[in-house]
Amino acid sequence: MIINHPLLGQRDSSEFTYLGDAKLIERPDPDSETATHDFYKYAYLRDNPAGWHKELWFHEAGDRSWLVVTRNTLTHEISKVEMARDVAREKGRRR
Amino acid sequence: MRYSGFQVIKQALNNHKGWKPAWRDSEPQPHYDIIIIGGGGHGLATAYYLAKEFNGKRIAVLEKGWIGSGNVGRNTTIIRSNYLLDGNEPFYEFSLKLWEGLEQDLNYNAMISQRGILNLIHTDAQRDAFIRRGNAMILNGADAEMLTTAQIKKRYPYLNTEDARFPIKGGLAQHRGGTVRHDAVAWGYARGADSCGVDIIQNCEVTGFKIKNGKVLGLETSRGFIGAGKVGCAVAGSSSRLMAKADMRLPMESHVLQAFVSEGLKPVLAGVVTFGAGHFYCSQSDKGGLVFGGDLDGYNSYAQRGNLPVVEDVCEGGMAIFPAFGRARLLRMWGGIMDMSMDGSPIIDKTHIDGLYFNGGWCYGGFKATPASGFCFAHLLAKDSPHPLATEYRFDRFERGRMIDEKGMGNQPNLH
């Protein structure tokens, strides 16, 4: 697979390590009353769809940036690559 | 028809015209007591043990394609019980014992060959870990033996023990481990289940669950609605897809695992050998092909095919211990989809929906577990309580902090 890095252009996927579903960006509020259950769901449950999947890839052998890659789990086709930082900021995260 | 040497001779005299299909091609009935979704090894084994050991009646197995078209026909056919943790080892040892009696039980030749499995050691730390594992196995009634390099060389002269980046310092052997003809497992269980009255319904895809007031009433399928008292799901690889139809999110990701077969060779490899400094395992099939595999590709996938970096990595592992095998040409390679659970261990449990039961999360170790998985799932379906050897395989273990994490990797499914 070739990942089209927003800053570096096309890079081979073997330069990256894979973390998983990009929903891991959305960390639950630790001060919430339901935090214990929220963190269980956050840490252990996954949608695991067959089809388009937003996921986190780390450019370990490159610029060490985190990317959000939109990839089809049925065909391995990649339709979109974003900087994870930008995605997190859009969701209201400060950093 | 009972299979025997006498039967082979009798049929030969009759130009083999008397052989009957090994199982019926059943039409779905309007209602069953128990429906198993998934006509793979685990589903067929569950139906067989339900009917034979637990006196289940009116049982059906639904399969989307043809039986054995999923992972039971795509794996590297290894059986073993060399686990460490208490939640796992007794279960897998039970499975190995069932394998040992399976052919007589099923009256079917599954070509079970206890040729032994050998896990190679390359460092002192690894030796300590494997001695501990071997002791855990022996404590749970399995067999284990630590071998020296000289003992290993006697059985595997082709191993590169000295002139290597990771010299081989010994190995942990389980002599009762081995290989099985994987398709025959599906066929044997299908024939056994069919002869106990189980309906095996192929080309029947489940499209939805009918659930009312928290109780499952039946299944919407591509061949119409089928009512059910209880439903057992055994579709590892596609578990998340199926259970999403019941609005469940599972503690797992689906990953692709590749496997490889070389061209046929004369006998060169006596048993199953695994590389300890990378991830590579290899055995030789009875047809002569070297059957081998290694790591997952590492990203979520339902594609049943992988990519080249892992092919290179697996072959490098093979070349590190068996340089001579580099002369063999690769004949075939393929991928299978694994339910990779959050701790690397499976789930056999009730769901929160009354009458809906789940079996999955087998990671890439499901084949060896087939008999015990079927037996324990049948126990759960028949008696509504877990089999004593499968009590730890619960959904809620992640929330309660009782993970069964053999590799100590945490909630990172692609590392188990």
HADDOCK unambig.tbl for C-alpha pairs under 7 A between the chains (distance, minus, plus):
assign (segid A and resid 14 and name CA) (segid B and resid 309 and name CA) 6.61 0.50 0.50
assign (segid A and resid 18 and name CA) (segid B and resid 298 and name CA) 6.76 0.50 0.50
assign (segid A and resid 18 and name CA) (segid B and resid 299 and name CA) 6.24 0.50 0.50
assign (segid A and resid 40 and name CA) (segid B and resid 399 and name CA) 5.85 0.50 0.50
assign (segid A and resid 43 and name CA) (segid B and resid 411 and name CA) 6.94 0.50 0.50
assign (segid A and resid 44 and name CA) (segid B and resid 251 and name CA) 5.11 0.50 0.50
assign (segid A and resid 44 and name CA) (segid B and resid 342 and name CA) 6.35 0.50 0.50
assign (segid A and resid 44 and name CA) (segid B and resid 411 and name CA) 6.55 0.50 0.50
assign (segid A and resid 45 and name CA) (segid B and resid 249 and name CA) 6.01 0.50 0.50
assign (segid A and resid 45 and name CA) (segid B and resid 250 and name CA) 5.39 0.50 0.50
assign (segid A and resid 45 and name CA) (segid B and resid 251 and name CA) 4.32 0.50 0.50
assign (segid A and resid 45 and name CA) (segid B and resid 252 and name CA) 6.76 0.50 0.50
assign (segid A and resid 46 and name CA) (segid B and resid 249 and name CA) 6.07 0.50 0.50
assign (segid A and resid 46 and name CA) (segid B and resid 250 and name CA) 6.06 0.50 0.50
assign (segid A and resid 46 and name CA) (segid B and resid 251 and name CA) 6.01 0.50 0.50
assign (segid A and resid 46 and name CA) (segid B and resid 252 and name CA) 6.27 0.50 0.50
assign (segid A and resid 46 and name CA) (segid B and resid 253 and name CA) 6.80 0.50 0.50
assign (segid A and resid 47 and name CA) (segid B and resid 249 and name CA) 5.89 0.50 0.50
assign (segid A and resid 48 and name CA) (segid B and resid 240 and name CA) 6.22 0.50 0.50
assign (segid A and resid 48 and name CA) (segid B and resid 253 and name CA) 5.41 0.50 0.50
assign (segid A and resid 48 and name CA) (segid B and resid 254 and name CA) 6.67 0.50 0.50
assign (segid A and resid 49 and name CA) (segid B and resid 241 and name CA) 6.72 0.50 0.50
assign (segid A and resid 50 and name CA) (segid B and resid 241 and name CA) 6.98 0.50 0.50
assign (segid A and resid 50 and name CA) (segid B and resid 302 and name CA) 6.23 0.50 0.50
assign (segid A and resid 73 and name CA) (segid B and resid 300 and name CA) 6.15 0.50 0.50
assign (segid A and resid 73 and name CA) (segid B and resid 301 and name CA) 4.44 0.50 0.50
assign (segid A and resid 73 and name CA) (segid B and resid 302 and name CA) 5.53 0.50 0.50
assign (segid A and resid 73 and name CA) (segid B and resid 303 and name CA) 6.58 0.50 0.50
assign (segid A and resid 74 and name CA) (segid B and resid 301 and name CA) 6.25 0.50 0.50
assign (segid A and resid 74 and name CA) (segid B and resid 302 and name CA) 4.98 0.50 0.50
assign (segid A and resid 74 and name CA) (segid B and resid 303 and name CA) 4.68 0.50 0.50
assign (segid A and resid 75 and name CA) (segid B and resid 303 and name CA) 5.94 0.50 0.50
